[in-house]
């Protein structure tokens, strides 16, 4: 049974990252819509879709109870609000970057995300970097420096995507909330502002596009929620190390799409920069696998000693 659960977890995680990896294709379907309007529709329809799902699978009572408990704690409510702002910023940067013709830069953001997680942990959680992590971060930093020199400017979009998502994850670490409640509450907080923007300030009035484009905007809620729910399923069934392996599916697919499908430039210097980042990722991943194996070995030794 456990093996079946693990297999299901790996499949769910892989499918989630595949969907995230090919998401640029979806946003390109609405390229005539300004990025901020796509963002507003994504928030509104994500909220609507989550309400539909919660009612359909009869989780409304459970979610309402959890939401009430969160709202009674001002500090927790404030953190959830901050998380909502961060994920909204992340979504906007991603959509804007993709529809501006920089899918490869979007992939860079998700490649460096794990290493940004490590740096944020050292700043906010006072965790110490081991030697392998320091080397990994240095390689990633060198890669970013090469891209900065190549593009005559810092790849701010990629860095901002990585930082906003890492800070979002940090808040999630301190605010244990179910995926259902988390996404519903986060979209609920931002949805009124998104609706006001679309009704009174947007270039195009609410749902006034051709039918095909309106359907793409409605579908934004579905393509947002489904990968998150699949990821939550995976996270409960497989190890953190396995999640770490799977997370590189997304940016790898984005990079392939950017170069092969959208014909974005990817010259030798860009390859060198990405190669430096890939080396950092390999060092980071292998070191964590080694540390995980050592911890398991120590745990087994301790259990064996207790059994005596």
C-alpha positions, 0 to 999 in steps of 0.5 A: 500500500505504501509503495502504491502511495509513493508511486501516486505521489511521484506521478502527482508531483511530476504532473504538477511540475509538467503543468507548471513547465508548459504554463507559458503556452497557456499564457501566450493564448491570452497575449493580447490581454495586458499582464495585469488584467490576466493576473486579475482574471487569474485571481478571480477565477482561481477563487471561483474554481476553489469554491466550486471544488470545495463544495463539490468534494464537501470540504466547505465546513472544514475550510470555513472552520479553518478560515474562522480560526485563522481570522481570529488570530491577527498575526496569522491573518497578517501573515496569510495576507502577506503570503497573498501579496507575495504570490500575487506579485510572483504570478504577475512577474511570471505572466509579464515575463512570459508574455514579453518574450522572456520564457528563458528568464522565467525558467531561470527564476525557478532554477535559482529558487532552491538556492534562494531558499537557502539564502533566505533560511540563513537570513531569517532562520539563522541556519548555517550553510554547509560547504556544499551549499556555499559552493552551490550558491557561488556557482549560481551567483557566477551564472547570474553575473554572466547573464548580467554582463551578457544582457547589460543588466541584472535579470531582475524578473528571474531574481524577483520571481525566485525571491517572492516565491521563496518568501511565500514558502517561508511564510507557509512554513510558519503558518500551517494551513491546508492547501484548500484553505490556503489558496482559497483565503489567499485568492479571497483576500486579493479578489476584491481588488482584482474585481475593482480593477477590472470593473473600473480601471482596466483597459478592457471591461470585465469579460469583454474579450472575444469568446475564445479569449474569455474562456482562456481567462476563465481557464486561468483559475483551473490551470492555477489550482490543479498543479497546486492541488497535485503538488499538495498530494505529492508532498504528503506522499513522497520525501522532500528529496524526491520533491527536490528532484521533481521541481527541476522538471518545470524550469527545464520544460520552460527553457526548452519551450523558450528556445525551441518553440518561442525561438528566444535567443540562447547563445554560448554565453547564456549557455555558460551562465545556465551551466554554472547554475546547473552545476550549483544545483547538482552540487546542492541536490547531491549534498542534500541526498548525502545528508539525508542518507547519513541522517537515515543511517544515524536514525537506524543506528539509534533505533538498533541501540534502543532495541538492544 
